[in-house]
């Protein structure tokens, strides 16, 4: 490998620390030219060791204080530079490395330079965006080889004539894709809708665990949709608070209502709030009928009126006090079809992986093991790179 490059592994934006991974035969020389350790001795740390010091520019001026970690020696030389996470500090360190002849690339490109297979690149990409410990655990399982091992097992079983064993393995992988993996690849959008002043913003704040959206007693406070990342039983979701559905009083409010309809049309699940203070209305019933199976009817402000007053199939909660919120999360997950996996389970991470598995499943069901093995080949080859 002759290419020497680096990539910023941490997400863009402000943060405490940024991690810059450097790979290639020219890394030693580049770091020796720009890194100055605080302690006397060798410029760069030994394999597996850390060194504290500073990154300097061409004139010897300090750009940032850093910790350099020596991750790997030839044939794959790897160092990680941990600098301050502010955009200016990251840009300065990257500029110093580029001035020493290193190529700045995207993290996925750097993984390809390192020889990482597609499954590893996908897992690492999703891991950088993981927002919950559960998502990180599942992704780390795949990074540790769980998916690769399962695909290899299915391929070996097919090659050895054990088609039933291979089919069981593939069936399990596809089930875990449907009930878990697809939600990690694209966190579902859960839209909170209802009439003005039904408590939508209060519910979003409750589910997020912070005052993400301004709330007020007056109806119409929310005039546009607001998104927020949240977790339901560890599953990452995108919550969307919307303007109240109903008659708009001005053009801006009308635009908010239109955007609310757009958001509900594209939602995986719509949590539709019925206001206990006023009771269910004909408009509520029409909205629930229009939304169909994607809607979960929720009787909010149960602290004001404790029951859904004859409206069937309605979950009672209080976004203000938190009563019933845990039950609501469970209902949303059940409606999504989500089921948590066990530690170490193999989980497909992309629609393309699921498509390969689905094709193999159909070919095995049709009695075509050789063709099924060929369908698994892209995943099997990646697992054995």
BELUR-V90811 format. One line per field, one symbol per residue. psi: psi as a letter, one per 20 degrees, with the letter a starting at -180 (. if undefined). A space follows every 50 residues. Layout:
psi=???
This chain:
psi=pipprqqohqqqaqrgqqpoppprhjgghghhiipoqhqqaqgqqrpjrq pqbqpqahjjqphqprpppohqrqinppqpoorqiqhggghggghhghhj jqpprqhhhghhhijqrgggggghghhhipiqhggggghhghhijggghg ghgggggghjjmhggghgggghghghghighhhhhnpqpoporrrqkikg hhgghghhkrmhppqqhpqjgojrqpqpqrpokipproqoprqppapqir hghghhgghghgghhjqgqoooppohhirqrhhghgghhhhbiipoppnr liigoirjlioqkppprohgiipihghgghgggghhjppqrqpiqpoqiq hgghggghghghhghjkmhghhhhhighgghhik.
